[in-house]
């Protein structure tokens, strides 16, 4: 493999040659066309969730199948595909319950990845993907075939950001039509929770953020109202828009326990708060237990929008082709791999919706 971005011990992201082994039984090699930069890559690379180094990050990818291991079914060389971090067996306890994102099976790739340096030392394919690279080898469940008329840069967004935000609304919470919805945080994931609320028929859909420009973007994606919580009383405004009760559902799409605690104050009695963003390991959520019980609040976590990749991703692709799901509009800038540090810096500063690395 000619180039990958490897995060090494004590070093920033650097481009270097790495050796990617071929696919073994049930595995697929994909030549990548695009990989979007997700905040999770940055959080993980900065050590918020632990992990080992050296590693190649990146997990929101799409490309073309170049090689198949034995036993792969339903995928052919030359197929255009989305590559996700969701690796599942389909038969363990969680998979049998339909919770594929919680699969408990250990795969050979979980024990030893296919990526090494020139000295044969193991390099972690972080988040089970390692897609800040020209090619990846992943388990076949991580590969979803899509029509060849779908742009691969836009398709890459479906691997994580879109399904995490949208799936939290339509899959995890199953928001009924007519429900009032608040979305805290209007980055890439938050905008897709707003898209999910729009598709579910929610009303009103209230976006909360600290940046006016992001709130304007939220309205373009389906929010009926935008509140800058830095300059307005968000709780009072939400109550005024919900007959004085508070929201039926609050989705917290940022990894901030402060935002999660704030979200509880936006709920009506008996309402549901859904924690979508992933805080750093060790962060604690502080709640008044008696108030939580007395108000009969519901709290839900969601991982990757509770999606079933091979069922749900093709449906989202069709919504995109019909013009009902915005993907192209989520991409702010496209960068070559050699400029990934610049692309990541823009994401960290909150200046963009999604930057995409193009190979």
Secondary structure as UniProt FT lines:
FT   STRAND          4..7
FT   TURN            9..10
FT   STRAND          13..16
FT   STRAND          19..20
FT   TURN            25..26
FT   STRAND          27..36
FT   HELIX           39..45
FT   TURN            46..49
FT   STRAND          55..56
FT   STRAND          60..68
FT   TURN            70..71
FT   TURN            77..78
FT   STRAND          80..83
FT   HELIX           93..96
FT   TURN            97..98
FT   HELIX           100..102
FT   HELIX           108..111
FT   STRAND          115..116
FT   TURN            118..119
FT   STRAND          124..125
FT   HELIX           126..128
FT   STRAND          135..139
FT   HELIX           140..142
FT   STRAND          143..146
FT   TURN            148..149
FT   HELIX           152..156
FT   HELIX           157..159
FT   HELIX           161..167
FT   HELIX           168..172
FT   TURN            177..178
FT   STRAND          181..184
FT   HELIX           188..200
FT   STRAND          205..209
FT   HELIX           212..220
FT   TURN            221..222
FT   STRAND          225..228
FT   TURN            229..231
FT   HELIX           234..241
FT   TURN            242..244
FT   STRAND          247..252
FT   HELIX           257..265
FT   STRAND          267..275
FT   TURN            281..282
FT   HELIX           289..294
FT   TURN            295..296
FT   STRAND          298..301
FT   HELIX           304..306
FT   HELIX           309..321
FT   TURN            322..323
FT   HELIX           328..330
FT   STRAND          331..336
FT   HELIX           337..339
FT   HELIX           340..348
FT   TURN            349..350
FT   STRAND          354..358
//
